[in-house]
Amino acid sequence: MATTRHRQGVSNQNITVGLIRLPHLAAALSAAGVRVATGDDFRSSARAVVAAAKEGPVVLLVADLAQSGEAPWLEKTLRSATAAVVRVDIDAVSSDPGTARRIAGNTGDVPRVQTPAPVAEVLETVGLPCPRELTEHQLLTDGLVVSAADIHTGPAPTVSAIPTWPGAHEEPATDSGWDAAPAIPRRAPLTASQPVAPVHHRPAAQAAPVAVAEDWETLLQEPDAAGPFQRIVPAPAPAEPGFPTAVADPAAGAPVVIVTAGKGGVSKSTTAMTIAQRAARLGHMKVVLIDGNRGQGDLRIFMRLTRSALPTIYDVATGTDPAQVVITPDRLAANRPGDVDRLEFAMVMAPPDGLADPTLVTSEVYGRVLAHARSVADLVVVDTQIQESADTSGLFDDVWTPALSTYGWLVGISDLSTPGVDNLYKRLVELTSLGVPTSRIGVMLNRVSRGLSFNEDKTRELFSRFGRWLGVVHSDDAINAQTNNGELPWDHAEMAHVLDQVLFQVTQDSVFTQTREVPGAVVPERHEGGLLGFFRRKGN
């Protein structure tokens, strides 16, 4: 059944706000005279919301986490309700973070609110005006509601912090090119004289006594358990008229390295991340890494970011400015374990599980993000999904291939398996037939067993028809140990020789010609003019 979309505000006196796992917001709204429906835990909150919905109009605000057994009710209710999902810190809000996960399922068009956020913005998402008492209050990532007087508004990690990367001091701060983002308010630490007040709910929060299913399984199975909700969804920001999915003018921004493969298991994502880290660490470049694997973005897993409430490219699809989803190195560090190496690049994360709807997170959305990244970085690296014979994602046809045809550099990766070599070979045939220059394609073999005998000359001859042969990286326990720990082998000698060829071709920076010699590795050579003069570092 189709849902009706609307954005008009309604009187708080005529509507009940249902809240799940947002006790501090519930208490603040209740104290401001807003009718709330909630409970002490998930089940009691769900029952209160259902009861209130049977009595009158209800909007729903839900913390973005689900424990075992809760997802069916949440997904069913969110699809039919006037609702919004509030992105919070799972570790701070959940009683059992180890088993909690983000809300997914078919909820891709339910608006998400990224915390910290003004209470007024949270309420506006579900069409409600903000009570006067809360207009200066913020909802923080740990679910607390604080007033402006309690917020420390000092410097905080934002997109504008990227000029503090290594080497950024060489450029004037006013010429950094990074879009500034509003400072994220920080709550002053609690002291012994600032105890956390207990949460009290108004009696009205439970609504009028009605017959509700006390048995949880019965509640889940009731066809109308969610009540007579009407869901609202914020319309995505309108696309700019005639906005291209890929920037065609090489002078319009930074060069792009696109990493792809014809099969999984070849360390494609590790290679993309390592290129970004090496460019940032060794070349002192401002690098943005984009997770272009819309359907299964694994970079957040590699980087140990699965518990974070950081923004993703999905937020751009629902109206957020692309500048706000570029996560700076400082923000990455703040959300990663403290015992792992610092990542020196910025990144844009793929949509969370369940929110990768290609009709919402479209090629146009990726094109906008790519264009923004090119406008603020020295180098953009893209980790794509596995490249198939039929582009089911649309991203290769609409974004990556046009980019490769004009300003991008392709790194194709295979292992020594027959499917790996055959699939990559076929994809290179297709790309070159679509106008991608062979002079901007590089091919490498990865994860090759050291004891395995193969004819490298024949392999080089096969792939050199389509581009530059970059060489071989063997399987190495040291690389595996680093990646398993959430770190990157950016200074691994064999990996460095291969990746430096790519980085030198793209940047013309001689720092990428000074790596240690590795037997059998191809050392990059400097050439003047031609393609190599096509790319440039910002400021050069």
N, C-alpha and C positions, 0 to 999 in steps of 0.2 A: 504494500500500500504506500502510495507516495506521501511524503511528509511535506508540511507547509513551512516555508522559510520566512522568518520575519525578524526584524531588529527593533521594533518599537519598544520603548520602555513601558513598564506597567507599575502600578502602585504597589509598594511593598506591603500595604495593608490588605491587598486582594490576593496575595500569593504566598505560598509557603516555600521556603528554601530548604530543600533536602540536602544534607551533607553527610558524606561518608569518609571517615578517617581524617576529618578536618575539625577536631574539637575546639581548637582555639578560635578559628574563624566562626564556628557556631556560637561560641560564647560571646564573641564581640558583636555579632549580628543580633543575638538575643538581647544583649544589654542595650543595643540601639533601637529596640522596639520592633525588630523584624521577626516574623513567625518562622521558626526553624523546626525541622523534623530530623532528628538524629538519635543516636544511642551511644552506649558505652563501648560497643564493639561493632564489628561489621554486620552481624546478623540482626542485632537489635536496631541498628541504623536502617538496614534494608526494610525491616518490618515497619518501622515508623514512617519511612518514605512511602511504602505501599499504602499504609493506612491513610496518610495525609492525601495521597493522590486520589483515593476513592471518595474523599470529602470535598475536594476542590482543586484548583490549579496549583501545580508544584513545578518548580525548576530544580535541577539537580547539579550539585558540585561534588565531584568525586576525586579523591587523591589518586594519582596514577600508579596504582599498584594493586595486584590481585594475589591472594594466597590460594593454596590448593582448594578447589571446589567452588571458588567464588566467581570465576570467569563467566560461566554461563549466565548467571543472573545479571552481572554487570554489563555484559555485551548486549543481552536482550534489552535491558532497560535503557542503556545509552542510545541504542538505535531508535527507540521510540519516544524518548524524552526530550524536553527542552533542557539540554545538559551541556556541561563542559568538564573536561578532565584537567586537573591541576597537576602540573609536573612538579613533584617534590623529591626530596632526597629519601630514597627508600630506606636507607640505613637509619635515618633519624625518625621516620614515621612508622615503619613496620615493627610489630612485636617479634617477628621472625624473619629478618631480612634474607636469611639464607634460602628460603623457599619462595620469596616474593618475586614477582616479575611485573613488567609493565602491562597495562591493559592493551590487548591487541584485538584479534578477531575482526569482524566486519564493522569496525568503528572508525574507519579512516576519515570520514567526514564530520566526526564529532570534534568541535574545536578544542585545542589544547592551550592552556595558559602556562607560560613559562614563569616560574618563580625565581628570584623575588619579583613581585608585581604589586602595584597599588591595589588596595581592596576595591577601589572604584572600577579599575580595569577588569578585575575578576568578575564583578557583578554585571558590568556592561556586556560581558561575553554572553550572558544568558538573558540580556534585555532588561536588566533591573537598574534603577537609579541607586546611587550610593547614599546611605544616610549621612546627614551632615556631620555626625560625630565621627565618622570613619573616613572622611575625604582625605585626611593627611596620614592615613595608616597604610602599612605595607604588610603583605603576606610573604613571609620568608620561606626559604627552601626547606626548613625544618618544621614548617606548619605553624610557627608562631606568628601572631599579629602584633605589630609594634607601631607606636606613633612616631612621627617625625622627630620628636624630642628625644626618643630613645635610640635613634639611628645615627651611627657614625658615618658621615658622608665623605670620608677621606678618600684618597686614591684607591682604586680597585682595578683589578685586571679587566681590561676592555680591549676592543679591537685596536684602539689607539696605542696600546702598550707595545705593539709589535716593533716600532722603531727602537726598542731597547734590546733587540736581538744583537748577537755579535756582529760588529761591523756597521751597525746602524748609526753609530756615533759619527761616522764619516759623512753623513748626509745631514743637512739642516733639518731641525725638527719640523719646521713649517713646510718642508718639501717632502714629507715622508710618503704622502699619497694614500695613507691609510685613513679610512673614514672613522671618525670618532664615534664611539657609542656612549650612551648615558652611563655615568658611573653607577655601579651596582652598590646599593646601600648595604652597609654592614652593621649588624646589630652589635651594640657594645656588649662585652662579655658580662655575664651575670656575676655578681659578687654576693657575699654572705648577706648583705643588706638588701639584696634584690631577689627574694625568693620567687619562684614561679607560682603564681596564683592558681588555686585549684579551679577546674572548669565546672561551672554550674549551668545547667540547661533549664530553660523556662518550662513550666508544665505544658505550655502550648506546643512545645517541640514534639510531643507524642500525638498531637492532634486529638480529635474527638474519639472516644472509644468506639471501635468498629470491630467487626469479626475479621480477624486476620489469621492466616494459616500459621499455627505455631510450629508445625513440622516443616523443617527446612526443605526437604525433598518435595513436599507438597507445594510449597511456595515456588520452587523452581519450575514445577510442571504446570502451574496455573497459566492458561493461555493469556489471561488478562491481568496477570499479577503486577505488571508494571503500571497499571492504572491508565487513565485517559491523558497521557502526556502528548505534547506536541513539540517536536524537536526543532530547534533553530540551529543554523550553521552559518558562520560568517562567510560571506562570498569571498573567493580568492581575489586578490588585487588584480585589477584589469591589466592585461598585457599592453605594453606600449604599442601604438599603431605601427604595423610593419616591422616589429622587433624581430631581428633574425635569430635563429637558434644558435648560430655560431658567428663570432666576429670574423669578418672576411679580410680585414685590413691588418697585415702583420704589424704595422706601426701602431696599431691601436692598443697594444698591451704586451704583456710578457709572453715569451714562448711557452709552449705546453709539451710535456712529455707524457704520452699516453701508453700505458703498459697493458698488454693483453696476452692471451694464450688461447689455444684451441681445445684445451682440456684442463681439468683441475689437478691439483697436487703437484704443480711445478713451482710453487712459491712465488706466484705472480704478485700477491699482495705484499709479501715480505720484500720483494724487489722494489715495488713502488714506494713503500715506506722508507726503504734504505736509500733510494735515490734522493728522496726529499731530505732525509737526515744528513746525508753526505754533502749535498749542496749547501745546506744551512750551516753545518759544522765546519767544513773545510773551505767552502767558498764564501762564507759569511753573507749568504743571500737570504732575502726574505722569500720564503717558499710557502705556497698553499697546496696542501694535498687534498684532493677531492675524492671521496668514495663514490665512484660511479657505478657500483654494483647495487642498483636500486632494489632488486628483489632479495638480496642476501648480503647486506653490507656487514662484512666481518671485521672491518678495521677497528671498530669499537671493542671487539673481543680481543684482538691482538694487543691493543693499547691499554687493556684493563680499564675500560670506561663503561662497562655494562651497568654499573650501579649509579651512574651519574644522571643528572637531569639536564644535561647540556642540550642546546638546540640542535636541530638537524635540518636537512634540506626540506623536509616535510613542512617546516614552519614557513618557508618561503612560499610554498603552495597555498598556505592559508593566510597570506598577506604580509608576512614579516619581511623587512628589508634584507636583501642578501648580505649586507654588511654585518647583520646581527648573528648570522649563523657561521661566520668565520671564527673558529675557536682559536684563540691565541696560544702561544706556548705557555704563558703564565697560567691561563685557565686550564690547559691540559695538565700541567704539573699539579695544580690544586686538586684535580679530580683523579689522579693516578696514585698508586701506592708510593709511599715516600722513599722506598728502598730501590727504586729502579732509575735508570739513567733518564735525564731530562730530554724531552723531545724539543728540538729547536725549530720546528716548522709549525705553521698553523694548519688547521684542517677543517673540512666541511664533511659532516657525517651523513651517511645514507639514512633513509627513513627507518624508524624502528620497525620491528616485526609487526605485521598486521596493518601498517600504514603506508605500504608501498604501492598503492593503487595507481597504475600508470595513467588513469584518466584524471587524477588529481596532481600527482607528482610527475608532470609531463616533461617531454623533451624541452619545451619552452622554459620550464622552471630551471632545468639543468643548464640551458643556454644562458639564462640570466645570471646564474651563479658563476658560471665559467667566465662570462664577460666581466663581472665584478672582480673576480679573483685576478684576472689578467690586468685589471686597472690598478691594483694595489700591490702586486707582488713583483719580484724579479723573475720568478719561475713558478709555473703551475704543474703539478704532477697529478695524473688521473689514474686511479686503479679501476679498471673496467670489470664487468662481468665476463665470464667465459664467452668468447666470440663464436657464435654458431653460424651454420650455413644460412639459416633464415633469422633475420634480426627480429626476434620476438619482442625485444625491449623497445625498439625504435630509436634507442639512443645512438647506436652506431650510424644509422641512416641519417638521423636528423642533426646530430651534434658532433660526434667524434670523427666521422669520416670527412665532413666539411672542414673541420679544424685541421685534420691531417693534410688535406688538399691545399691548404693555404699557409699555415704557420706552425703546424705541430710536428712532433717527432714521435715515431712509433718504436717501442721496444717490444718485439715479439719473443715469447719464451716457450720453450718446449723441453721435455725430458727426452730420453732415448727410446721411449715406447713408440710402437708403430702408430697408435692413435694420436699421440702427441705431435709427432713429426708430420703425419699426413694431414691432420686438421689444421695445423698452423700453415703448412704449405698452401692448402686450398684457400685459407683466409687471405694470405698474402697475394695470391693470384687475383682474388676478388677486389682487394683494395687497390692494387695497381691498375686494374682495369677501370676503376672508378676515378682515376686521376691522382692517386697518392704517389708522389715522386719516390722512386727507389732510393734517391739520395737522402731521404729523410726516414729511412727504415733501418733499424738495427735488429739483429737476431742473435740470441744467446741460447745455449743449452744449460740447463740448471739441474741440480740434484743428480749428477752423474756419478755412479759408483766408481771409486778409484780403481778397483780391480777389474772393471769391465773393459774388455777390448772392443774398440770400434774404430771405424775409419773416419777420423776427424777431417781429413782432406776432402773426402767425398761429401761429408755433411756440410763443410764450408762451401764447396762448389754448388751444392743444391740450393742453399739459402742465399748465396751471394748473387744469384740471379735477381733477387728482389731487394737487396740492400747490403749494408755493411755487416760483415761477420764480426761479432763482438767477442766470441770465445766461449769457454766452458767454465762453469763453476761446479766443483765436485761436492758430493754429499760430505758434510763435515759435522761432527758431533758438537763442535764449538758453536757453529751457527745455530744448530737445533737448541742448544742450551740457552743461548741468548734469546731467541724468539720465544721459547717456552716461558722465559722469565719476563716477557713483555719488553725486551730490549731489542736493539737493531744492530746487525753486523756491519755498521757503516765503515769501520776501519779494518775489516777482514781483508787480508792482502789480495786473495784471489777475486773476491767480490769487487774490491776497489778497482782493480785493473779493468774489469768489464764495465763497471758503471762510469768510471772516469772517461771512457771513450764517448759515452753518451753525453756527459756533462760538458766535455770539452767541445764537442761538435755544436752543442746548443749555445754555450756561453762564450766560447773563445777565450776562456780564462785559463792562463798558463798554470794555475795552481793544480789543475787536473791533469797535468802532464808529468807530475813529479812523484808519482807513486812508486813504491818499491818494485823491483823486478821479480816476476814470478815465472818460472820455466814454462814456456809454451804460451805465455800471455802475449797479446798484441798491444804494444804501447802506442797510444795515440800520437799522431804526427800533426804538426801545424801546417796548414795550407792557407794561402792568402786568397782573398776574393771568393767569387762563386757563392755557393750555398752557405759556406761558413761565415760569410759576412752578412748573411740574411738575418741571423739572430743577434740580439744585443742584450747586454746587461742594462738595467735602468741606470741612468746617470753617465753612461759611457758615450 
